[in-house]
Amino acid sequence: MLSLMRKNAGSWIIKFILGAVILAFIPFGYGIYQDRRDVKIATVNGDPVRFEEFNRQYNNLVEQVRRNFGGSLNEETIKGLRLKEQALNQLIDQKLMLAEAANLGISVSDQELAESIAKIEAFQTAGVFDPKRYEYVLSRLRLTQDAFEADQKRAMLVDKLSKFVTANVKVSDAETLDWYKWNNASVDLRFVKFPANLYQDINPIEDEINSFFETHKENYKTDVELKARYVLIDPKTYTDRVSLTEEELRTYYDSNPDEFYTPKTVEARHILIKVDPQAEEKSVEEARQKALEVLKLAREGRDFAELAKKYSEGPTAANGGYLGAFRKDAMVKPFADQAFAMKAGDISEPVQTRFGWHIIKVEKVNEATTTSFEAARDDIRRKLTDERAKALAYETAESIYDNSFQGDDLVRNAADQQLAIAETVFFTQKGPIEGIKDGAKFAASAFALPVMDVSPIQELSDGYVILQVTDKKDSQIPELQSVTPRVRADLIKEKQTEKARAEAEAFLAALHAGKSFDDESARTGLTVDTTGFFTRKMPVPKLGNNPNLSGAAFLLSPQNRWPQKVFEGNNEYYVVEFNGRKEPSAEDFEKEKADVKEKLREQKQYRAVTDWLAELRGGGEITIDNSYLN
């Protein structure tokens, strides 16, 4: 396999596959239990989905979501996102697709696999596939070559099959125009607001407060609270145990050339004259002639940035066509080849890509550089010291965890390692927890444990933690006396909201009965305002993001000036009236036509794949053990 890769180091790959495949093998601390990993939790036409692959897929999803949510992710959120169901469905879909690929005779050859792996930057040295680098990266990830290559081949098979399914997806000009009009038509509304806090003369009596509390007492239940003890194993305390030789530093430097190599970049501006990828030759030539006219102006000395603002049809036009500094592989090939062949100050002839014709001006060329070993030595030492200190800390955490089961085991085992046990006060699932930086993550782990059970090792921002829940306070409904101020405030707010809604509905009823918007506004002392024109994709100006209002607004017209209901905002209600409508211009449509068509094509491709998968599911024999989804 490696000899084949050496011969094909310059071939293509869908770059996202690497991240997806490597991610699937990274351990995130949730653990795959030895006694469960071979358990079958589902079957797809007789092919089992085993607990080990399900658990790995689920952990991947959790980690992806955690990156987005940060410290606010907790077990409740994870359950709400139904990540276990998502993980299992992804595995079922994958097995259905792989089986269908086999039925259709779609395969990935060893040659294709070798070419794809050889193209992955993580396995390259100075842009060329490096077998030693390949082995080193996989070993650092604790992957075997066979396992990695099997997953890579599966990912490529799925991609090939998706392209097969979507090969005949087309989008017509009429579809494109209809979509553009629907999304870019705009309306203007007049409106009046009925804020709830406008009604201040509300003073509920004691019986009303008692009745409100009896009806809503569940809203005032206290949160479940836990108390825990824990041991923190801080990697920083292990750095003085790490000793590194000059040879080890040099080996790391030699094994990670990409880390010390800064590739050549070009800083440039461009002017884009768009061309539909499916345009006829005449249209392509007309666009080229337009580009030549702009090029002539640029070479006559006109300011390139100002020309870009005036003539460019690309997304960077408003910024003078500025692209910043970019690597060669960041741009489509014809554009990159031209830009990287130019010197600072050069202006290119028109260059054709799938987007249209580009005129490029290179402003600066940053040649490739490599940081010397001498300059990198201290950084390498710090990095390796931190990594090894972290590994020593984790070994200590493993030793404590492996010997801690219940009762005072955690205390005794921490003491054996000369580590202190800390205790929390009572805390809720929301946190925060005094003394804990990652309170939400700590709380999520604690709330997943029975009292006196010991948690798996948790990695927090300041080290590894093993915790044990020592006490629990169940949720309970408090006595009214302890929450009377809250209950009274909530009741007043409810009555204010009811009053605002009633006044708004009376106002709207008057309009439908023939009263004037201006007359009713003057009678009630309300100020009339306008939103200005907005599209379906925008929040409604001055009224916020309200999908119900946006949908109703585009049903209004001069003959149908008012909706059938009032709309609720942030502690207020409002009544709206049609004030005008504008259709998008044909000129704007032509500018965006190619992008819109491509977007619609991608949407149709996605639907084609999901519909096709639904058919496969409907015709397949799929059984699921739902106990693993709880």
ZAMI-333495 format. One record per residue (C-alpha): residue in one letter; x, y negated, z. Coordinates in steps of 0.05 Angstrom, whole numbers, plus 5000, padded with zeros to 4 digits. Example, Ala and Ser with C-alpha at 12.3 -4.5 7.8 and 13.67 -1.06 7.14 Angstrom:
BEGIN
a524650905156;s527350215143;
//
This chain:
BEGIN
m500050005000;l505549505019;s509449624955;l503149454915;m502348814955;r509448594940;k507948624866;n501448214872;a503247664921;g500047104879;s492947374871;w486147114894;i481947204958;i475546924987;k478946585045;f473346635095;i473947395097;l480547365135;g477446975193;a471347425195;v475348065193;i480747865244;l475447575290;a472048245291;f478048555326;i479748025377;p478048225449;f474147675485;g473747975554;y466848285553;g469748975547;i467849615511;y466450145562;q469950805549;d463851215567;r459250835521;r463250655459;d461051275419;v453751205440;k449151145380;i444550545387;a441450545317;t441450945252;v441050675181;n438951225133;g442551715178;d448851285186;p449851125260;v451050445290;r455350585351;f455750185414;e463050005403;e461849645336;f455449325363;n458949065425;r464648775384;q459748425336;y455748155395;n462047885429;n464047545364;l457447185361;v457846985434;e464746695423;q462546315360;v456646015398;r461145855458;r465645435413;n459545015394;f456444965463;g462844895503;g461844935578;s454244875572;l453345585547;n450146045598;e446746725599;e439846405592;t442046055528;i445246685501;k438747075513;g434646505481;l438846545418;r437547305415;l444847435397;k444248185411;e438748245359;q442747815310;a448948255320;l445048905308;n441448625247;q448048405217;l450849115225;i444449425196;d444748955136;q452149125126;k450849865126;l444949785077;m449249375030;l455249855033;a450650445018;e447450074960;a454349884933;a456050624931;n449450774896;l450850254843;g458050474833;i460949824859;s467749924891;v474149574911;s480549864883;d487049904921;q489849404871;e484248904887;l485149004961;a492648904957;e491848274916;s486847984966;i491148115027;a497347854992;k493747194980;i492147085054;e496546515080;a497346835149;f501347385115;q505746935072;t512546625079;a513646005037;g507446174996;v509546904981;f506847535013;d511647785067;p510848515088;k514448395154;r509947795168;y503948235153;e506048755203;y507848235255;v501147875251;l497148515256;s501348755315;r500048095351;l492648195340;r493248925363;l490749175296;t492949765255;q493849665181;d488750205165;a483449875208;f484649185180;e484749425108;a478349825118;d474749205144;q477648785089;k475149275037;r468149275068;a467948515066;m470048504993;l464849034975;v459348625008;d461648004969;k461748384903;l454748654916;s452147954933;k454847684868;f451648264830;v444848114862;t445247364848;a448447404778;n442047214742;v439646654788;k438346024746;v435545334762;s431744944708;d431944194697;a424544154715;e425844504783;t431544034796;l427443414781;d421543644824;w426043784883;y429643114875;k423042724872;w420243094933;n426442964974;n427742244953;a420941924949;s420141415005;v414341105042;d413440495087;l408740475147;r405639955191;f404640165263;v402639965334;k405240295397;f401640495461;p407140605513;a405041005574;n408540535622;l403939975598;y398640245646;q401140075716;d394540045754;i394440795771;n394340985845;p392341715856;i389041905922;e391242465967;d386142965941;e388442855870;i395742965891;n393843605928;s389843855868;f395443695819;f400544065862;e396044685866;t395344685791;h402744565776;k406244865836;e410445325793;n413844705766;y416644565835;k419645245850;t426745215875;d432245525832;v435346185851;e441946045887;l448046475896;k454246445939;a460646785915;r467846905933;y473246935881;v480646995868;l484046535817;i490346795782;d493646175753;p498746325697;k502645695716;t504946035780;y508246585738;t512646145693;d518746205739;r518546965729;v519546895654;s526546935626;l527846845551;t534246975513;e536746575454;e535747185410;e528347215429;l527446475412;r530946575345;t526747195330;y520346815341;y522846255296;d524746735240;s518147125246;n513646515243;p516246085186;d509445785171;e509245475240;f515345055225;y513944915152;t510144295130;p507944385057;k508243845006;t502243375005;v499942834958;e496142214979;a491541984922;r485341634898;h480841854841;i475141624798;l470042174780;i465442144720;k460642714734;v458743244684;d453643794694;p457244474692;q452044704642;a452244064600;e452744104524;e459343924490;k456643244468;s455143034540;v462043274562;e465342844508;e461142234525;a463442294597;r470742354575;q470141724533;k467341354593;a473141604634;l478041354580;e474840664583;v475840634658;l482940894650;k484540324603;l482239824655;a486640154708;r492740144664;e491539414647;g492739264720;r485739254749;d485439464823;f484340214823;a480440224888;e475639694862;l474740084797;a473140704838;k467840324877;k464640084813;y465240684767;s466441324807;e460541794816;g463842204871;p462642184946;t468941774959;a466941204913;a464940744971;n471940845000;g475440654935;g476141384914;y481041514971;l482342254984;g487642185037;a493642655039;f491943365016;r495444025003;k495344334935;d490644894955;a485544394982;m483344174912;v480744534851;k486444794808;p486344314748;f486043714795;a491443974841;d496144174785;q495743474756;a496343094822;f502343504845;a505943384779;m505642624787;k509942104822;a507641554869;g504341004828;d502641454768;i495541444738;s493442074702;e489742194637;p482642454649;v482843144681;q476843614673;t474244044730;r467544364744;f465343694774;g466943274713;w472642824691;h477542544741;i482541974736;i487742064790;k492441544820;v497841814865;e499641334921;k504741744960;v508342414955;n510342755020;e515443295004;a515443955040;t519543995103;t521944535151;t523244395225;s530144665243;f531045195297;e534844695340;a529144185336;a523944725350;r527645105405;d524544745465;d517444795437;i518445545424;r521045645494;r515045295524;k510245685481;l513246375495;t513946215568;d506546025572;e504546655534;r508547125578;a506446775642;k499246865619;a500547605605;l503547695675;a497547345706;y492847795668;e496648415691;t495648185762;a488248065749;e487648755719;s490949075780;i486148715827;y480048875784;d481749615773;n482149725848;s476049305868;f469149625869;q465049365926;g465049095997;d471648796018;d475849115963;l476748445927;v479248105991;r484148666007;n486848725936;a487747975929;a491647975995;d496048545969;q498048075912;q499047505961;l493247115930;a488046725970;i480546855966;a476246235958;e468746175973;t463445745941;v457445415973;f450645615945;f449945425872;t444745485817;q445445765747;k446145045722;g451944885768;p456344495778;i460544885827;e465444515870;g472644715857;i471045075791;k472744725726;d468545185681;g462545195727;a457545425674;k461846015654;f463046205726;a455646155742;a453646565681;s458247125704;a455647085776;f448347105756;a449547735715;l451848105779;p448048455835;v450048225905;m456948495926;d458748735855;v465448515827;s465548165760;p470048335701;i476047875692;q473747185668;e478446705633;l477245985655;s481045365636;d485445405697;g486746155697;y483646845706;v478046935757;i474947545789;l468747395830;q464047745876;v456947505894;t456247525970;d449347225982;k442947045944;k437046575957;d430946755916;s426646235882;q420645995923;i414945485920;p416344925971;e411344606018;l407844005987;q410543536040;s417643656017;v416143465944;t410442965951;p414242385919;r415842815857;v408743065852;r405742365858;a410542095805;d408842675758;l401442565768;i402041815753;k406041965691;e400742465667;k395141965678;q399041415642;t400141875583;e392642055581;k390841315582;a395741155525;r393041725483;a385741515495;e387240795475;a390941005412;e385341485392;a380140935401;f384340465358;l384840985302;a377341135306;a375940395296;l380240395233;h376440995204;a369940635222;g371940055176;k375639575224;s381939215200;f388739425226;d390638695239;d384038535273;e384439135320;s391638975336;a389838255354;r383838485396;t388038965437;g394038495442;l398838965406;t404438755359;v404439035288;d411139275262;t413639635199;t418340215192;g421340015125;f422040535070;f424441235091;t424941925059;r422842605085;k429942755106;m430642135150;p428142015221;v422441515217;p425540835230;k423540535298;l419441155313;g424741695315;n425142415291;n417942655287;p416743205235;n409143165244;l409142425229;s413942505170;g409443035139;a403142625149;a406341985123;f407542285053;l400242485048;l398041755055;s396341304997;p392640644981;q386141064980;n387841445043;r391240935088;w390741275157;p392241975182;q387042375221;k390742355288;v395241925330;f402542115341;e406442225405;g413441945414;n417841855475;n412741705530;e408441335481;y403241425426;y402741045361;v397940935303;v400540845233;e397940555168;f400340655096;n404340055071;g407540275006;r411040834968;k417040864921;e419341404874;p426841524862;s429741234798;a431541644737;e438541344739;d439741584810;f437142274791;e442042324733;k447842154780;e445942704829;k443043204781;a449043674779;d449843684855;v442443794865;k442244364815;e448244704848;k444944634917;l438444934891;r442345504858;e445645674924;q438945654959;k435846114908;q441846584913;y441046614988;r433646774981;a435147294928;v439947654975;t435247615036;d429247844995;w433348414967;l435648615037;a428448605061;e426749095006;l432549545026;r430149515099;g423049665078;g425150285038;g430150535089;e429650965151;i432050535209;t431550725282;i433650275340;d434750415414;n431749765441;s434549875511;y441149585487;l437748935466;n435148755535;
//
